[in-house]
């Protein structure tokens, strides 16, 4: 699944650790989501959307 997480995080000047703290996950988890190695659970995807104030569809896109 493709996502705009890195772009949105960079726009705010947050490190992966900063975002991880806000989401309640590790920096490594943020990195894995950004690089497409891990797809977040639905509850985590909703938390990500809330943090950035955007709908899930604006952050995550199906690669197909």
DSSP file (Angstrom, degrees, kcal/mol; ACC not computed):
  #  RESIDUE AA STRUCTURE BP1 BP2  ACC     N-H-->O    O-->H-N    N-H-->O    O-->H-N    TCO  KAPPA ALPHA  PHI   PSI    X-CA   Y-CA   Z-CA
    1    1 A X              0   0    0      0, 0.0    61,-0.2     0, 0.0     2,-0.2   0.000 360.0 360.0 360.0 128.5    0.0    0.0    0.0
    2    2 A X  E     +A   61   0A   0     59,-1.9    59,-2.8     2,-0.0     2,-0.3  -0.545 360.0 179.2 -82.6 151.2    1.4    3.4   -1.0
    3    3 A X  E     -A   60   0A   0     31,-0.2    57,-0.2    57,-0.2     3,-0.2  -0.977  38.6-137.6-150.7 164.4    1.1    6.3    1.5
    4    4 A X     >  +     0   0    0     55,-1.9     4,-2.7    -2,-0.3     5,-0.3   0.070  66.5 118.3-105.9  20.3    2.0    9.9    1.9
    5    5 A X  H  > S+     0   0    0     54,-0.3     4,-2.7     1,-0.2     5,-0.2   0.913  74.5  47.1 -58.8 -48.4    3.2    9.5    5.5
    6    6 A X  H  > S+     0   0    0      1,-0.2     4,-2.6    -3,-0.2    -1,-0.2   0.924 114.3  48.4 -60.4 -44.7    6.8   10.6    5.0
    7    7 A X  H  > S+     0   0    0      2,-0.2     4,-2.1     1,-0.2    -2,-0.2   0.931 114.1  45.0 -61.2 -47.8    5.6   13.7    3.0
    8    8 A X  H  X S+     0   0    0     -4,-2.7     4,-0.9     1,-0.2    -2,-0.2   0.890 114.1  49.5 -65.8 -39.8    3.0   14.7    5.6
    9    9 A X  H ><>S+     0   0    0     -4,-2.7     5,-2.1    -5,-0.3     3,-0.6   0.915 110.8  49.7 -65.0 -43.5    5.5   14.2    8.5
   10   10 A X  H ><5S+     0   0    0     -4,-2.6     3,-1.2     1,-0.2    -2,-0.2   0.870 102.8  60.8 -65.0 -37.2    8.2   16.2    6.7
   11   11 A X  H 3<5S+     0   0    0     -4,-2.1    -1,-0.2     1,-0.3    -2,-0.2   0.818 109.6  43.4 -58.5 -29.7    5.8   19.1    6.1
   12   12 A X  T <<5S-     0   0    0     -4,-0.9    -1,-0.3    -3,-0.6    -2,-0.2   0.480 112.6-119.3 -95.6  -4.2    5.4   19.4    9.8
   13   13 A X  T < 5 +     0   0    0     -3,-1.2     2,-0.3    -4,-0.5    -3,-0.2   0.763  62.0 149.2  73.2  24.8    9.1   19.0   10.6
   14   14 A X      < -     0   0    0     -5,-2.1    -1,-0.2    -6,-0.1     2,-0.1  -0.691  41.2-136.1 -92.9 143.5    8.4   15.9   12.7
   15   15 A X     >  -     0   0    0     -2,-0.3     4,-2.1     1,-0.1     5,-0.2  -0.414  32.3-104.7 -81.8 169.9   10.9   13.0   13.1
   16   16 A X  H  > S+     0   0    0      1,-0.2     4,-2.5     2,-0.2     5,-0.1   0.877 125.3  53.3 -62.3 -35.7    9.8    9.4   12.8
   17   17 A X  H  > S+     0   0    0      2,-0.2     4,-2.3     1,-0.2    -1,-0.2   0.897 105.7  52.7 -65.1 -41.0   10.2    9.3   16.6
   18   18 A X  H  > S+     0   0    0      2,-0.2     4,-1.8     1,-0.2    -2,-0.2   0.940 112.9  43.7 -59.2 -47.7    7.9   12.4   17.0
   19   19 A X  H  X S+     0   0    0     -4,-2.1     4,-1.9     1,-0.2    -2,-0.2   0.907 110.7  55.3 -65.9 -41.6    5.2   10.8   15.0
   20   20 A X  H  X>S+     0   0    0     -4,-2.5     5,-2.4     1,-0.2     4,-1.6   0.897 106.2  51.8 -57.7 -41.5    5.6    7.5   16.7
   21   21 A X  H  <5S+     0   0    0     -4,-2.3    -1,-0.2     1,-0.2     3,-0.2   0.917 109.6  49.0 -62.2 -42.6    5.1    9.1   20.1
   22   22 A X  H  <5S+     0   0    0     -4,-1.8    -1,-0.2     1,-0.2    -2,-0.2   0.829 117.6  41.2 -65.5 -31.0    1.9   10.8   18.9
   23   23 A X  H  <5S-     0   0    0     -4,-1.9    -1,-0.2     2,-0.2    -2,-0.2   0.604 109.8-118.4 -93.0 -13.1    0.6    7.5   17.5
   24   24 A X  T  <5S+     0   0    0     -4,-1.6     2,-0.3     1,-0.3    -3,-0.2   0.800  78.1 108.0  77.7  28.9    1.7    5.3   20.4
   25   25 A X  S   <S-     0   0    0     -5,-2.4    -1,-0.3    -6,-0.2    -2,-0.2  -0.831  72.6 -91.0-129.7 170.2    4.0    3.2   18.2
   26   26 A X     >  -     0   0    0     -2,-0.3     4,-1.8     1,-0.1     5,-0.1  -0.331  31.0-114.9 -78.5 162.3    7.8    2.9   17.8
   27   27 A X  H  > S+     0   0    0      1,-0.2     4,-2.5     2,-0.2     5,-0.2   0.873 119.1  58.2 -59.9 -37.6   10.0    4.9   15.4
   28   28 A X  H  > S+     0   0    0      1,-0.2     4,-2.4     2,-0.2    -1,-0.2   0.866 103.1  52.0 -63.0 -36.3   10.7    1.6   13.6
   29   29 A X  H  > S+     0   0    0      2,-0.2     4,-2.2     1,-0.2    -1,-0.2   0.914 108.9  49.9 -65.9 -42.2    7.0    1.1   13.0
   30   30 A X  H  X S+     0   0    0     -4,-1.8     4,-2.7     1,-0.2    -2,-0.2   0.928 111.7  49.1 -60.8 -44.4    6.6    4.5   11.5
   31   31 A X  H  X S+     0   0    0     -4,-2.5     4,-2.3     1,-0.2     6,-0.3   0.915 109.8  51.1 -60.6 -44.1    9.6    3.7    9.2
   32   32 A X  H  <>S+     0   0    0     -4,-2.4     5,-1.9     1,-0.2     6,-1.4   0.878 112.0  46.8 -64.0 -38.0    8.1    0.4    8.2
   33   33 A X  H ><5S+     0   0    0     -4,-2.2     3,-1.2     4,-0.2    -2,-0.2   0.936 111.9  50.8 -68.1 -45.7    4.8    2.0    7.3
   34   34 A X  H 3<5S+     0   0    0     -4,-2.7   -31,-0.2     1,-0.3    -2,-0.2   0.874 112.7  45.6 -59.9 -38.2    6.5    4.8    5.3
   35   35 A X  T 3<5S-     0   0    0     -4,-2.3    -1,-0.3    -5,-0.2    -2,-0.2   0.446 114.1-115.1 -88.1   0.6    8.6    2.3    3.3
   36   36 A X  T < 5S+     0   0    0     -3,-1.2    -3,-0.2    -4,-0.4    -4,-0.1   0.612  84.1 118.6  79.3  11.8    5.7    0.0    2.6
   37   37 A X  S   <S+     0   0    0     -5,-1.9     2,-0.4    -6,-0.3    -4,-0.2   0.647  79.3  31.7 -82.1 -14.2    7.1   -2.9    4.6
   38   38 A X        -     0   0    0     -6,-1.4     2,-0.5   -37,-0.1    -2,-0.3  -0.990  69.2-147.2-145.8 130.7    4.1   -2.8    6.9
   39   39 A X        -     0   0    0     -2,-0.4    -6,-0.1    -3,-0.1     6,-0.0  -0.871  31.9-120.8 -96.1 129.2    0.5   -1.9    6.4
   40   40 A X        -     0   0    0     -2,-0.5    -1,-0.0     1,-0.1   -11,-0.0  -0.273  26.4-104.8 -68.0 153.9   -1.0   -0.3    9.5
   41   41 A X     >  -     0   0    0      1,-0.1     4,-2.7     4,-0.0     5,-0.2  -0.280  37.8-103.8 -65.2 163.4   -4.1   -1.9   11.2
   42   42 A X  H  > S+     0   0    0      1,-0.2     4,-2.3     2,-0.2     5,-0.2   0.920 122.2  51.1 -60.4 -44.7   -7.3    0.0   10.6
   43   43 A X  H  > S+     0   0    0      1,-0.2     4,-1.9     2,-0.2    -1,-0.2   0.908 112.5  47.1 -59.9 -39.2   -7.3    1.5   14.1
   44   44 A X  H  > S+     0   0    0      2,-0.2     4,-2.6     1,-0.2    -2,-0.2   0.901 109.1  53.8 -68.2 -39.7   -3.7    2.8   13.6
   45   45 A X  H  X S+     0   0    0     -4,-2.7     4,-2.4     1,-0.2    -2,-0.2   0.899 108.7  50.1 -60.3 -40.2   -4.7    4.1   10.1
   46   46 A X  H  X S+     0   0    0     -4,-2.3     4,-2.3     2,-0.2    -1,-0.2   0.894 109.9  50.4 -64.5 -39.5   -7.5    6.1   11.8
   47   47 A X  H  X S+     0   0    0     -4,-1.9     4,-2.5     2,-0.2    -2,-0.2   0.917 110.3  50.0 -63.9 -42.0   -5.1    7.5   14.4
   48   48 A X  H  X S+     0   0    0     -4,-2.6     4,-1.9     1,-0.2    -2,-0.2   0.936 110.4  49.8 -60.5 -46.8   -2.7    8.5   11.6
   49   49 A X  H  X>S+     0   0    0     -4,-2.4     5,-2.2     1,-0.2     4,-0.9   0.900 111.2  49.3 -59.9 -41.5   -5.6   10.2    9.7
   50   50 A X  H ><5S+     0   0    0     -4,-2.3     3,-0.5     2,-0.2    -1,-0.2   0.915 107.5  54.0 -64.8 -42.7   -6.6   12.1   12.9
   51   51 A X  H 3<5S+     0   0    0     -4,-2.5    -1,-0.2     1,-0.2    -2,-0.2   0.888 117.6  36.8 -58.8 -39.8   -3.1   13.3   13.6
   52   52 A X  H 3<5S-     0   0    0     -4,-1.9    -1,-0.2    -5,-0.2    -2,-0.2   0.498 106.4-126.3 -93.0  -4.1   -2.8   14.8   10.1
   53   53 A X  T <<5S+     0   0    0     -4,-0.9     2,-0.3    -3,-0.5    -3,-0.2   0.862  70.8 114.8  64.1  36.5   -6.4   16.0   10.0
   54   54 A X  S   <S-     0   0    0     -5,-2.2    -1,-0.2    -6,-0.2    -2,-0.2  -0.935  72.6 -97.3-134.3 156.1   -7.1   14.2    6.7
   55   55 A X    >>  -     0   0    0     -2,-0.3     3,-1.5     1,-0.1     4,-0.6  -0.399  37.9-113.6 -68.8 153.3   -9.3   11.3    5.6
   56   56 A X  H >> S+     0   0    0      1,-0.3     4,-2.9     2,-0.2     3,-1.6   0.880 116.1  60.4 -53.3 -40.7   -7.6    7.9    5.4
   57   57 A X  H 34 S+     0   0    0      1,-0.3    -1,-0.3     2,-0.2    -2,-0.0   0.744  98.8  57.2 -64.5 -22.5   -8.0    7.9    1.6
   58   58 A X  H <4 S+     0   0    0     -3,-1.5    -1,-0.3     1,-0.1    -2,-0.2   0.644 116.7  34.5 -80.5 -13.9   -5.9   11.1    1.3
   59   59 A X  H << S+     0   0    0     -3,-1.6   -55,-1.9    -4,-0.6     2,-0.4   0.784 118.5  45.0-106.5 -41.2   -3.0    9.3    3.1
   60   60 A X  E  <  -A    3   0A   0     -4,-2.9     2,-0.4   -57,-0.2    -1,-0.2  -0.905  61.1-178.3-114.1 134.8   -3.2    5.7    1.9
   61   61 A X  E     -A    2   0A   0    -59,-2.8   -59,-1.9    -2,-0.4     2,-0.2  -0.988  30.6-116.0-130.5 140.8   -3.7    4.5   -1.7
   62   62 A X        -     0   0    0     -2,-0.4   -59,-0.0   -61,-0.2    -2,-0.0  -0.523  20.3-138.2 -69.2 138.7   -4.0    1.0   -3.0
   63   63 A X              0   0    0      1,-0.2    -1,-0.1    -2,-0.2     0, 0.0   0.637 360.0 360.0 -74.4 -13.4   -1.1    0.2   -5.4
   64   64 A X              0   0    0      0, 0.0    -1,-0.2     0, 0.0    -2,-0.0   0.468 360.0 360.0 -82.9 360.0   -3.4   -1.5   -7.8
